[in-house]
Amino acid sequence: MNKTDVIKKLQSGEHFFVPFSMSTRMPYVFCDPEDFDDQIIVFARDEDLKEYIKAQAEEKNILQAIRVEKSMYTRFYGNLYGIGVNAILYRDGQEELKVELKEIAIEADFSKIPEGKRPLLNASLQLSGIYFMQALRRKVPLEEKGNLNALEEELVANIIRANFLLAVDVKEQDGEKKLNVPFVKNKEGDMYQPCFSDIMEFQKFAAGRKIGSIKVDFQRLPRLLSKQAKAYVLNPAGINLILGKEQLLKMAKLNK
């Protein structure tokens, strides 16, 4: 397998296949044990991906097969940068080869945009959230989930350092603009206030809806939690992590 050919297929082939984690609803990410690249696996053939998903299911990693079309490549690779992935393992039959993401697609450069107008990205937070949730939600005994404590500590550290987007619904009533907070409900009917690690996650939630967002730092989250909400839900269309007010306040103490 030739690297030049693989890069060409990933840039201009008609399609490829990717396993998505049901725990995060994003590409399944794993760390290379030798060079510690944070990578995904891409398959040239659907049948090979199905075999991979079957094998992973035996390890209680529940995955879903996703077909990525050529028209989706630009957005797909941009999202990989946004979640901290830096490499792709390409598999075609029995052959496989790893290429760096930067060899396939150029990362968007927002340095010339004024800081206050740059789209919010949190690759470190996304990546730590993905690793934690992939481990936590495996249906195996606790001792088989890996070092959850270390994964959780890294996730908490990234949450504390992060900025977030909160959704707001701006409506005019009697000539005045009013801000309403949209909520999401679970199966039990509990209401949660959505918050987002980055613009990508906000756009998933806002698709087809006329809602805006405000950018806030971690320290402001506890006091901005609506009284109607049981807790925040971070990235409801992604890692779907519940963050209660007491939990946030405990985290805030770690930052002092």
RALIN-V545612 format. One record per residue. N is the residue number from 1. PSI is psi in degrees with one decimal (none if undefined). Layout:
<<N;PSI> <N;PSI>>
This chain:
<<1;127.7> <2;132.6> <3;-40.9> <4;-41.6> <5;-39.9> <6;-45.2> <7;-41.6> <8;-41.8> <9;-39.1> <10;-21.3> <11;-35.8> <12;7.1> <13;163.5> <14;-32.9> <15;168.0> <16;176.9> <17;138.2> <18;134.2> <19;127.6> <20;140.9> <21;131.8> <22;-14.9> <23;-25.4> <24;-13.5> <25;33.8> <26;169.6> <27;140.5> <28;121.7> <29;138.2> <30;156.9> <31;130.1> <32;122.0> <33;-15.6> <34;-51.0> <35;2.6> <36;23.6> <37;141.6> <38;111.1> <39;162.0> <40;168.3> <41;136.2> <42;136.0> <43;139.6> <44;-29.5> <45;137.5> <46;-41.1> <47;-32.5> <48;-37.9> <49;-40.9> <50;-38.7> <51;-38.8> <52;-44.4> <53;-39.1> <54;-43.6> <55;-40.4> <56;-33.3> <57;-33.2> <58;-24.0> <59;9.2> <60;23.1> <61;105.1> <62;115.6> <63;162.1> <64;138.8> <65;127.2> <66;130.5> <67;123.9> <68;117.3> <69;159.7> <70;-38.7> <71;-14.8> <72;-5.2> <73;-46.6> <74;-48.1> <75;-40.3> <76;-48.6> <77;-35.6> <78;-40.7> <79;-34.4> <80;-43.1> <81;-39.2> <82;-21.9> <83;9.9> <84;9.2> <85;136.5> <86;1.9> <87;156.2> <88;128.2> <89;112.6> <90;128.6> <91;130.5> <92;104.2> <93;-126.7> <94;-5.5> <95;145.7> <96;153.0> <97;138.6> <98;137.2> <99;148.8> <100;143.8> <101;-36.4> <102;-17.6> <103;-15.8> <104;-43.7> <105;145.9> <106;133.6> <107;137.7> <108;136.8> <109;111.6> <110;11.5> <111;-26.4> <112;-7.9> <113;133.5> <114;140.5> <115;-40.9> <116;-14.9> <117;-1.0> <118;141.9> <119;139.4> <120;127.4> <121;145.8> <122;68.1> <123;-40.7> <124;-41.7> <125;-44.8> <126;-47.1> <127;-44.9> <128;-35.1> <129;-40.4> <130;-49.8> <131;-42.1> <132;-47.0> <133;-36.1> <134;-38.3> <135;-46.7> <136;-39.5> <137;5.1> <138;134.5> <139;65.1> <140;162.5> <141;152.2> <142;-39.0> <143;-13.1> <144;3.0> <145;-0.5> <146;-165.7> <147;78.3> <148;-36.0> <149;-43.6> <150;-40.9> <151;-39.5> <152;-40.6> <153;-41.6> <154;-40.2> <155;-46.5> <156;-43.6> <157;-39.7> <158;-34.0> <159;-45.6> <160;-35.3> <161;-9.8> <162;160.1> <163;158.7> <164;163.3> <165;132.2> <166;135.4> <167;138.6> <168;140.7> <169;108.9> <170;121.5> <171;147.4> <172;130.9> <173;120.5> <174;40.0> <175;4.1> <176;145.8> <177;130.9> <178;140.7> <179;123.1> <180;145.4> <181;120.7> <182;150.6> <183;163.8> <184;150.1> <185;146.4> <186;-175.1> <187;-25.3> <188;-4.2> <189;3.6> <190;141.2> <191;135.7> <192;146.0> <193;119.6> <194;140.3> <195;159.7> <196;139.7> <197;-20.7> <198;173.8> <199;-31.8> <200;-44.9> <201;-37.2> <202;-41.0> <203;-32.2> <204;-42.8> <205;-38.5> <206;-4.6> <207;121.8> <208;6.2> <209;144.1> <210;78.4> <211;153.4> <212;-170.8> <213;155.7> <214;144.7> <215;129.4> <216;154.0> <217;171.3> <218;-40.4> <219;-25.6> <220;-13.6> <221;-47.7> <222;-42.5> <223;-10.6> <224;0.2> <225;124.1> <226;143.7> <227;-21.5> <228;-14.2> <229;140.7> <230;-34.3> <231;175.9> <232;155.3> <233;115.8> <234;123.7> <235;67.1> <236;-25.8> <237;6.9> <238;-111.4> <239;-20.6> <240;55.9> <241;125.1> <242;130.0> <243;104.3> <244;162.4> <245;-44.4> <246;-39.7> <247;-42.8> <248;-40.4> <249;-37.0> <250;-40.8> <251;-41.1> <252;-35.6> <253;-30.9> <254;-21.1> <255;0.8> <256;none>>
